[in-house]
Amino acid sequence: MPVNNPSQLKLSLSALMFGLTLSAQASAAEFFITPVGGYSFGSSELKFTQSSDEQKDYFSISEDGNYGVMLGMTTRDPGDVYLLYSHQSATLGSGGVFAGETIASLAVDYLHLGGTLYFPNGNWEPYVTATAGLTQLRPDGGLDTETRFSMGLGLGAQYRLTDNLALMAEVRGFATFMNTDNEIFCGDQGCVWKLQASTLVQGQANLGIQFRF
């Protein structure tokens, strides 16, 4: 149907431009998947008390490899928002990271929602990132799983090979907030240990490859 009224023509053009702007903004956002692998290190020591005889000991999580994936979408900052999953198969040992008795095998999982701010310089994209979510500690031997709130901070850089492909390297730190004087890792035989520490700190060094689509 032809538009003969100039005001109607202007209104139609304005609506068309608004729709094109929204379409352009939607198409500018890209989704990505980034498989990562790395090494978890620097676990803080946690002081425990054995329930049976009040004996005190210091436990820490071993340094081991980790792997995970990030799923997200880009923003206009330039930056992105993403969901991070990270898994480490480790051991919980007494007397520090490099010595002492192994108490249990322990799976450490992080599930975090995060955001990244990039500082592009040619093909290089240095960035800072922050996350928040949950840490899950899953010991073997029939002991209960422990889930706690945690936060993370990281520094890294991407090198963009193409518009849809980039290599990344980063260092992250995680802080998991534990309940002081809280019984932990309970099982059928009751709670063996009482935790006397408020925060579990871990670091990660990761490499990955980002696919945008």
N, C-alpha and C positions, 0 to 999 in steps of 0.2 A: 504494500500500500504506500503510495507516494506521500511525502511530508511536505506540505505547502507552507505551513506556518513557520517563520524563522525561529521563534522561541522553541517550538517543538523540535526543530532541527538541532538547535544548540543543546537541548536536553538530551536528545538521542546521542549526539556526539560525546557529551560528557559521560553518559552512561557507558558508552563503548570504550572510552579512554579509561574509565574506572575499572571496567572488566579486564581490559588488557593489562593494566597495572597489577591487579591481583593475580592474573595468570603468570605474569613475568616474575612476581615475587615467589609464587609457588614453584615455578620451574627452576628458580635460582637455588632452592634448597636441594641438596643432594644427600642421598643416603649412603652409608658406608658400613663395611665390615672389616675389622682389623684383627686377625689372629696374632697372638703374641706368645712369646716364650722367653724365659729368663731365669734368674737366680734370686732366691729369697735369702736374706742375710740379716745379721744384727738384731736378732730377737732379744728383747729385754728379759732379764731374769725375773721370775715370779717367785715370791716366797710362799711356801706352803707349810702347813702344820698337819702332821699325821694324827688323825683322830684318836688312834688307839693309845699312843703314849706321849702326845704333845711334842714329838720330835719335829724340829724345824729343818727344812731343806730348801734349796733354791733350784728351781727347774727352768729350763729354757727350751725353745723349739729349735731343732737342728737347722743348719743351713742346707738347703736343697733346691733343686730345680722347680720351676713353676711354669704353668701354661694357662692360657685363657683366651678370651675374645672380647672385643668391644663392638657394640652395635649402636649406631647413632645416625644423626643427621646434622648437616652444616647449618650455621646461622649467618647473619649479615655482619658480625662484629669486626673482623672475621673470627669465627670460632665454630664450636659445635657443642651438642649435647649428646650424651651416650649412656648406655648401660654396660657396665663392666662385670665380667665374671672371671675370677682367678682361682686356680686350684694348686695346692702344694701337698705332696705326700711326704710327711716328715716324721720325726720321732720326738717324743718328749723325754728329756734326760735331766738327771740331777747333776749338780756341780758345774754348771756352765755349758757352753756350746761344744767345747772340744774335749771334755772329760766327764767321767762319772757314769753311772748306771742308766741304761735305757729303761724308762718306766712303761712307755706304751708307744705303739705306732699311732700317728695322729694325722688326720687330714685337715687342712686349713683352707677354707673357702671364703672368698670375699664376693659379695654381690652388692655393687654400688651404682648409684646414679650420679653422673658427673657432668662437668662442663669444661671446655678448653678455650683459651684465648690465644690466638696465633699472632706472631709478629713477622709477616712475610718479608723476605729479602731475596728476590729472584726465585730460584727453585728451592731455596732453603726456607723452612717455616718453623723457627723456634717457637716454643709454647710453654705456658704454665697451665696447670690443670688442678681441679679440686673435686673431691667426691665425698659422698656420704652414703651409708647403707649398713649392711649387716656383715658380721664375721661369724662363721660357724666352725667350731672345733669338734671333730668327730674322732674320739679315741676308739681303739679296738678293745677286745676283752670284755664285751658286754657292758661297757660304761656308757652313761648317758651323753648325748650330744649337747653341747653348750652353744647358744646363739646370743651374741652381744652386738650392741650398736657400735659403729666405728666410723672414722673419717680418714680421708687421705689427701695428700698434697703431692704434686709431681712437677718435674721439669724435664723437657725433652726437645727433640727437633725432628722434623720430617724433611726428607729430600724428595721432591716431586719429580718422578721420572716422566709421567704423562699427566694429563688432566684427571685420569681415573686411577692412577697407580702411584703409590709413594712408599718409601722405606722410612721406618721410624726407629728411634732409640730414645730411651727415657730412664729416669730414676724416680721411684715413688716411695713414699713413706706412709705407713698405715698406723693409726692409733686406735686400739680396741679398748673400750671402757668396761672394765670388770667391776664386780661388786666386792669391796673389801670385806674380809671376814665372812665370806660366803662359801658354803660347802659346794664342791664342784666334782665332776666326773663320778657321779653316783651310779650304783649298779644294784644287782640283786642282793649283794652282801652289805648294802648300805653305802654311806658316803665315807670314803677312805681319807680324803684330803679336804682341808679348809684353806681357801685362798686368802692370802694377806697382801694383796697388791691391787692397785686401782687401775693400772693401764698396761696393756701389752703393746709394745712397739715393734714393728717389723719394717724392713726395707726391701725393695725389689729393684733389680736392674733388668730391663726388658728390651727385646728387639721384636719388630713386627713388620708387617706389610699391610698397607691399607688399600682396599678396593672400593672405589666410588662408583655409584650407578644412579 
